[in-house]
Every structure is written in C-alpha cells, then in structure tokens.
C-alpha cells in the first residue's frame, strides 16, 4: 500500500470513528437522560413507572425516525457521495442535541415542552439513520477488502465511545452537583457540550477525500438513479438478512446500556451512580473489544463468529439477572461487562457483514435501510417492552425471553446472508488505480464488468 493511500485510510478511519462517536454521544446522552431525568421533567405524573415509560417513548422516536434518514441520506450517499452526506448528518444531529439542552421543562411550558423534545429527538434519529451506512463505507472502502471487518469497525466503536462520553458527563455532573442542581440545570450541560464536539467533527470530515469505490462507481457511470427502488426490487434477500442480523445486537445494547439504569435504580433500589459506573466500565472495554472482534472476523468466517455470538446473547440474560438480584455492585458490573463483551462479538463484525450483503453501487442505500429498519423492530421498542414486561409481571424472566426471541431472529438473518465477495470492491478499485483518479490499470474508459451489476437475490 502506498504512503498516500495509507494516509487516506488513516484519515478515513479517524473521520469515521470521531464522527460516529460524536453523533452517538448526542444519541446516548438522550438515552441516559430518558432513564434518569426526562420522566420527571417532561412527563410528570403520580406514577414514576408511567413517567419512565413516556420518557422511553421519546427514546423510541429516535429509532422510528431513522428509516427516513436511511431513505433520504442513504439514497444521496449512492448518488452524490459518502463525504457530503456525512457532513450533513453530523450537523443535523449536533444542532438537535444542542437545542434539547435549551428546552423549557413541563413545569415552565406545559405540554409544549415534551412536544418540542419529541420533535428534536425525531431530528436526531433522522441524522443517525443517515450516518451509519456512510461511516461504515468511509473506512471500509479505503481499506483492504480482506480486512473489512477491522476497518469497518471504526463506525462500530462510535456507540461505546459516545456512550462512554455521555454517561461519563452525566456521572461527573451528578457527582459534582446535588440532586436538585442536576435536575434544575446540570443535565443541560451534557447536551450543550454537543455544540463544541460537532465543530471538531466537522473539521475532521471536511478535510477528507471521497472513497475510491464511489469514485470508481462515478467514473464508470454506474451511479444509480433510484437506489431505494433498486434495493427493494432486486436485493430483497440481502436486505432481510441484514435487517434481522441487527435485531439482537440492538436489543442487547438497549438492555445493558439504557434499561439497566432503570432496572438497577428502580427495581433493585441501588444508587444511580453505581448503575452508571457499571455501564461506563463495560463501554470502556468495548472500545477495544469491537475492533478486535472485527479483526477476528477477517481471519475466521464472519458468519460463524456472528452466529456464535447471537446464541450467547440469548443465553446471557439467564446469567445476568440472577447476578443482579444479589444486589452486589461487583456482580452487576461483571454481568454488564459480560453482556457487552457478547455485544462486541456481534457489533464488531456487523458493519462488514451488512455492507457485504449489497453490491457497491447500492451499498450506502442498502446498508442504511437495513440499519434503520432493524432499529425500528429492535432498539426502538426494546426499552418500552422491557418496562412494560417488568411492570406487568414483576420478574426478569419475560425480559430474558424477549432477548431470546431477538437472538433467534438474528440467527435466521445470518443464515440467510452471504459471505464476502472481495472481487467486487477490488475490480472497482482497479478502475481508478487504487487512488480514485482514473489513472490505474485499465484507464478511465474502462467500466466495471457485468458481474458488478446489481445482483438479484
């Protein structure tokens, strides 16, 4: 690999990692606030469980709105390029998060306050829905296709980094401020910090080149005119496989980074700080485990690794909840860490697996649609389902059963999927000589072979 190409790859990896980390900081700070403060400030009621349920409803809005981002930005990513779309999504999420920190509460503005909260959460979801597919391609399309698992994991490290920053900010504010101060203004600081973080993210992304694969698609005149329609018409099986492969990881993450905060504080009666610390430790380990899992999937069969982790995801709740019921902080931390280790084994290879289901010319659209539609049936409803099941049955067994069901769906998706076809990206890259300028072997007149036409599945 030439020095220039390696430099581009490093910049792409950094841009993918920092951008998704910042966007997931925005998304995660909202998620944590839903569990800790929004029920009291925006949805007050005599029943604390009802307030929490309503707060988690706004959490779900961020997932339900993702398909809109997937449709709009996914299409644009295959038509105008990865870089421009990723700048737009970062701005959208950052501005929405900053404005949440400026909102009046229900006590000040009445029902207008939760309405504005839902609207801004919707905007967050639209931005994140368009972000993931592009961030994955940004790093993986610069790198060696046979190491796609590792390079694509840059986007996957974003959620734990963002979650770590968000929960760390809230934990620090909670430690410095009294409960009254935290509820009065402390939580806002974590949202207002988004403005500073987004400026840095924009600086990184605006100094990046377009990916070689998209340049090759563009040079070959293969940019799709209606990528969404093509995906639904000709790549249905890859889309179903990619959607189902994401369900269990989303639900597992929602359980052990979001709902666990409510479970530990409300059901077990333990301090909020202990719950946040458990999530922080697990998220910190994921920063290293996710790229490790991505790299392992490059050396082992990616689908087999994914299948094994999906089975472990269905088993782990039967380990965690008995540990949690001891009310031992150490055992709860170990339980959360174990869950997030399993999540890492799913999440690390996931970006590469999803991207590999689609042909290069439709990859942004297909990946974005899979990511966002899976979020609706997975992560969006998970905290609501967990809260409702716990409220109705008063025991953890239905929660575990729900996670088992999602693990079965993910196993089905992985079995429907395909292994990597490295020749696809390699032929596109040869079109531009590996550097995107059309000067490589074959010259600018050469177009990708018919094997790169959209593959009907």
Secondary structure, DSSP 8 states (H G I E B T S, - for coil): --HHHHHHHHHHHHHHHHHHHHHHHHHHHHHHHIIIIIHHHTS--S-HHHHHHHHHHHHHHHHHTHHHHHHHHHHHHHHT-HHHHHHHHHHHHHHHHHHHTT---HHHHTHHHHHHHHHHHHHHHHHHHHHHHHHHHHHHTTS-GGGHHHHHHHHHHHHHHHHHHHHHHHHHHHHHS-HHHIIIIIHHHHHHTHHHHHHHHHHHHHT----HHHHHHHHTT---SSHHHHHHHH-HHHHHHHHHHHHHHHHHHHIIIIIHHHIIIIIS---HHHHHHHHHHHHHHHHHHHHHHHHHHHHS-HHHHHHHHHHHHHHHHHHHHHHHTTT-HHHHHHHHHHHHHHHHHHHHHHHHHHHHTS-GGGHHHHHHHHHHHHHHHTHHHHHHHHHHHHHHH-SSHHHHHHHHHHHHHHHHHHHHS----HHHHHHHHHHTTTTTSS-STTTTT----GGGS----
